[in-house]
Amino acid sequence: MYAWIITEDNLYHPEHSISDEAGKSGPRGADATLINGLGDPMSDIYRKAYEFRMYDDDGILYYTGRLAVKGLKTEDPGEYVLMAPLYDFAGPSAGATLIKYTNHPEWDIEY
């Protein structure tokens, strides 16, 4: 079980953007406890979550966020879970093509 949240919309500018995507979470039907924990920097879920950044193919930073995984039995969440924020949200909605995980360059995935 996993969930992700966008903590910063790096493209958002109040004068030029329609909406700020910070706070967007997924996947649809994700565990509410995980989502709520990801939104609270004081929670254990937030502190144990993995920070990620998503970029377009020109290297422009689009979004920053966090991924939480519940019941993980190994150190590696797996490609499907690691790619979820990019596949579920940033790729289709904004054209992001790369997700990078802070302190885990071995998890970087290009879409």
Backbone bond lengths (Angstrom), bond angles and torsions (degrees), N, CA, C in turn:
res aa  C-N    CA-C-N  psi(-1)  N-CA   C-N-CA  omega(-1)  CA-C   N-CA-C  phi
1 M - - - 1.433 - - 1.534 108.49 -
2 Y 1.314 116.53 137.14 1.455 120.81 -178.11 1.530 109.97 -146.85
3 A 1.320 115.15 164.76 1.461 122.35 173.74 1.518 108.20 -154.60
4 W 1.305 116.22 155.58 1.457 121.93 177.34 1.527 109.63 -136.03
5 I 1.320 114.86 158.51 1.461 120.74 176.88 1.526 108.61 -143.99
6 I 1.316 115.91 144.31 1.459 121.94 173.79 1.526 106.60 -88.24
7 T 1.328 116.24 119.89 1.463 120.52 -178.98 1.522 111.94 -96.02
8 E 1.334 116.28 -22.67 1.460 119.68 178.71 1.522 110.53 -149.53
9 D 1.315 115.26 128.19 1.458 122.04 174.45 1.523 105.86 -95.58
10 N 1.310 116.87 100.76 1.452 121.66 -175.06 1.526 113.35 -75.06
11 L 1.318 117.47 -9.17 1.457 122.06 176.29 1.524 112.12 -92.27
12 Y 1.307 116.48 -17.61 1.464 120.21 -173.72 1.525 111.89 -67.41
13 H 1.306 114.32 131.99 1.465 122.40 172.74 1.527 105.39 -141.81
14 P 1.331 117.80 122.46 1.470 120.39 -173.24 1.525 115.01 -52.49
15 E 1.305 118.10 -31.31 1.461 120.32 -177.41 1.526 113.50 -84.34
16 H 1.333 117.41 -18.88 1.459 119.81 -173.50 1.522 114.98 -121.29
17 S 1.311 117.86 -14.31 1.463 120.77 -174.62 1.517 111.46 -102.67
18 I 1.310 114.94 146.16 1.459 120.31 177.28 1.518 110.30 -74.75
19 S 1.318 117.35 -44.03 1.465 120.01 -178.68 1.522 111.20 -146.80
20 D 1.314 114.50 156.67 1.463 122.28 175.47 1.521 106.38 -98.13
21 E 1.322 117.02 120.72 1.466 121.23 -176.60 1.530 113.20 -84.13
22 A 1.331 118.34 -1.57 1.472 120.27 176.37 1.522 108.44 -58.53
23 G 1.315 115.64 133.44 1.460 121.40 -176.87 1.520 113.38 98.81
24 K 1.320 117.21 -14.95 1.467 121.26 176.31 1.524 107.79 -62.43
25 S 1.319 117.49 137.56 1.465 120.91 -177.46 1.518 110.61 -139.81
26 G 1.305 114.55 167.34 1.449 119.18 -179.85 1.508 110.30 -172.16
27 P 1.311 116.99 -177.71 1.443 126.52 -1.76 1.525 111.33 -74.61
28 R 1.294 115.69 172.39 1.467 119.71 176.57 1.525 108.42 -55.66
29 G 1.313 116.81 131.94 1.457 121.43 -179.60 1.513 114.51 81.82
30 A 1.348 117.14 11.07 1.472 120.28 179.53 1.520 110.53 -63.08
31 D 1.317 115.20 153.65 1.455 122.80 179.49 1.534 110.29 -56.86
32 A 1.318 117.44 122.80 1.469 122.73 -177.11 1.528 111.72 -61.29
33 T 1.323 117.65 -33.58 1.463 120.61 178.90 1.529 110.54 -63.54
34 L 1.317 116.90 -42.21 1.463 120.39 177.46 1.533 110.82 -64.86
35 I 1.326 116.94 -46.57 1.463 120.86 -179.49 1.527 110.60 -60.23
36 N 1.317 116.88 -47.47 1.466 120.21 -179.93 1.527 111.40 -63.13
37 G 1.317 117.55 -39.88 1.462 121.64 178.42 1.517 112.34 -65.05
38 L 1.327 116.35 -37.15 1.461 120.13 178.66 1.527 111.67 -66.56
39 G 1.306 116.79 -26.12 1.454 120.92 179.37 1.516 114.51 -86.59
40 D 1.329 117.17 -1.39 1.471 121.57 -176.66 1.531 109.84 -121.21
41 P 1.347 117.46 102.41 1.471 120.21 -178.20 1.529 114.59 -59.45
42 M 1.306 118.55 -13.49 1.461 121.68 178.95 1.528 112.36 -90.00
43 S 1.321 118.02 -8.37 1.470 120.62 -176.03 1.522 112.01 -82.88
44 D 1.327 115.88 155.37 1.465 121.56 174.95 1.526 110.98 -62.80
45 I 1.317 116.33 -36.87 1.470 120.31 -179.55 1.526 109.71 -60.83
46 Y 1.325 117.60 -45.19 1.460 121.98 179.54 1.523 110.71 -61.90
47 R 1.324 116.27 -46.58 1.467 120.81 -176.42 1.531 112.28 -66.80
48 K 1.317 117.83 -29.79 1.466 121.43 -179.21 1.535 112.27 -91.74
49 A 1.323 117.10 -7.74 1.466 121.56 -177.61 1.533 110.37 -73.48
50 Y 1.299 114.72 159.99 1.459 122.19 179.56 1.527 109.50 -96.24
51 E 1.330 116.79 128.90 1.460 120.50 177.51 1.526 109.31 -83.30
52 F 1.332 115.67 139.59 1.462 120.47 177.19 1.524 110.23 -133.94
53 R 1.336 113.50 162.89 1.460 122.40 174.37 1.530 107.28 -135.51
54 M 1.342 115.69 140.26 1.457 120.16 -179.55 1.528 110.01 -120.20
55 Y 1.342 114.77 136.82 1.456 122.75 -172.82 1.527 110.73 -127.55
56 D 1.340 114.89 160.34 1.459 118.63 171.03 1.524 109.27 -89.38
57 D 1.326 116.93 -178.69 1.468 119.89 -175.89 1.528 113.51 -72.77
58 D 1.335 118.03 -6.88 1.466 122.17 173.47 1.520 111.99 -96.09
59 G 1.345 116.92 2.24 1.459 121.18 179.04 1.509 114.39 84.01
60 I 1.330 117.50 14.22 1.467 121.09 178.91 1.525 108.85 -82.99
61 L 1.335 115.98 127.76 1.458 121.69 179.94 1.524 109.66 -71.79
62 Y 1.324 116.58 122.24 1.460 122.30 178.96 1.526 111.64 -97.91
63 Y 1.330 116.32 -55.56 1.466 120.35 -173.00 1.519 111.60 -137.31
64 T 1.321 115.14 149.14 1.455 123.59 170.86 1.522 106.25 -118.63
65 G 1.332 117.12 143.51 1.455 119.40 -179.07 1.507 112.47 -162.02
66 R 1.326 114.51 -170.48 1.456 121.68 -179.39 1.530 109.03 -137.02
67 L 1.325 114.94 146.30 1.468 123.10 178.65 1.513 108.22 -122.50
68 A 1.325 116.09 127.51 1.470 121.40 176.10 1.523 108.81 -113.49
69 V 1.317 115.37 141.09 1.460 121.61 179.30 1.520 107.72 -127.73
70 K 1.321 116.32 128.52 1.466 122.09 -179.63 1.526 108.85 -107.23
71 G 1.324 116.38 134.57 1.456 121.00 176.83 1.516 114.16 77.52
72 L 1.328 116.84 22.52 1.459 120.82 179.77 1.524 110.22 -71.12
73 K 1.331 116.86 128.90 1.464 120.74 -177.36 1.525 112.80 -99.17
74 T 1.327 117.28 -7.85 1.459 121.25 178.21 1.523 108.72 -130.75
75 E 1.317 116.78 176.48 1.462 121.54 177.80 1.533 111.72 -78.46
76 D 1.318 117.87 -17.23 1.462 122.28 -176.12 1.530 109.90 -107.50
77 P 1.346 117.76 116.08 1.465 120.16 -179.56 1.522 114.47 -66.69
78 G 1.324 118.13 -17.38 1.462 121.21 -178.92 1.520 111.65 96.46
79 E 1.319 115.50 149.45 1.467 121.29 -174.42 1.520 112.94 -59.66
80 Y 1.314 118.73 -40.70 1.470 121.60 -179.00 1.530 111.08 -57.81
81 V 1.327 116.76 -46.58 1.469 121.71 -179.39 1.521 110.29 -71.08
82 L 1.320 118.01 -44.21 1.461 121.43 -178.60 1.522 112.32 -62.77
83 M 1.308 117.50 -32.26 1.453 121.76 -178.66 1.533 112.70 -85.39
84 A 1.314 117.95 -12.43 1.460 122.15 -172.41 1.533 114.93 -51.68
85 P 1.339 120.75 -47.89 1.470 118.31 -179.24 1.533 112.74 -61.30
86 L 1.311 116.23 -35.92 1.466 121.39 179.04 1.525 110.18 -72.18
87 Y 1.310 116.79 -47.36 1.464 122.48 -177.40 1.531 112.12 -70.31
88 D 1.343 116.40 -43.55 1.471 121.46 -177.36 1.521 113.17 -72.19
89 F 1.328 116.60 -35.92 1.452 119.32 -168.33 1.533 114.77 -129.33
90 A 1.315 118.51 -67.14 1.459 121.94 -166.76 1.527 114.22 -68.82
91 G 1.304 117.81 -32.18 1.462 120.05 176.95 1.522 111.43 -67.02
92 P 1.337 117.32 -59.61 1.466 119.18 -178.30 1.530 114.67 -65.15
93 S 1.315 118.87 -36.92 1.462 119.71 -173.85 1.518 114.25 -88.01
94 A 1.341 118.28 -26.92 1.460 119.58 -174.53 1.527 113.86 -131.08
95 G 1.303 117.68 -8.90 1.458 119.95 -179.48 1.519 114.73 83.92
96 A 1.329 117.66 17.80 1.466 120.17 175.92 1.528 108.53 -65.61
97 T 1.330 115.03 147.73 1.465 119.18 -175.65 1.523 114.40 -128.32
98 L 1.327 117.22 -7.05 1.466 120.79 -174.92 1.519 110.15 -139.96
99 I 1.319 116.51 134.89 1.455 122.03 173.73 1.526 107.67 -120.67
100 K 1.330 115.45 132.01 1.458 121.89 178.83 1.519 108.70 -124.49
101 Y 1.331 115.47 137.81 1.463 121.79 179.62 1.522 110.50 -104.67
102 T 1.318 115.82 128.26 1.453 122.08 178.07 1.527 109.45 -60.31
103 N 1.309 116.54 131.63 1.468 124.33 -179.86 1.522 114.32 68.21
104 H 1.324 118.06 8.01 1.465 121.80 178.37 1.529 110.50 -139.84
105 P 1.330 118.52 67.09 1.470 119.56 -179.49 1.532 112.90 -61.93
106 E 1.312 117.08 -22.07 1.467 120.36 178.42 1.531 112.08 -69.11
107 W 1.328 117.41 -12.70 1.472 122.07 179.40 1.515 112.72 -96.10
108 D 1.311 120.16 -3.14 1.462 121.92 -179.53 1.518 109.70 -58.61
109 I 1.345 116.21 135.55 1.459 121.33 -177.46 1.520 108.78 -136.08
110 E 1.337 114.26 133.25 1.465 119.85 175.47 1.518 108.12 -104.47
111 Y 1.313 116.68 138.44 1.476 125.01 -174.92 1.491 109.70 -98.29
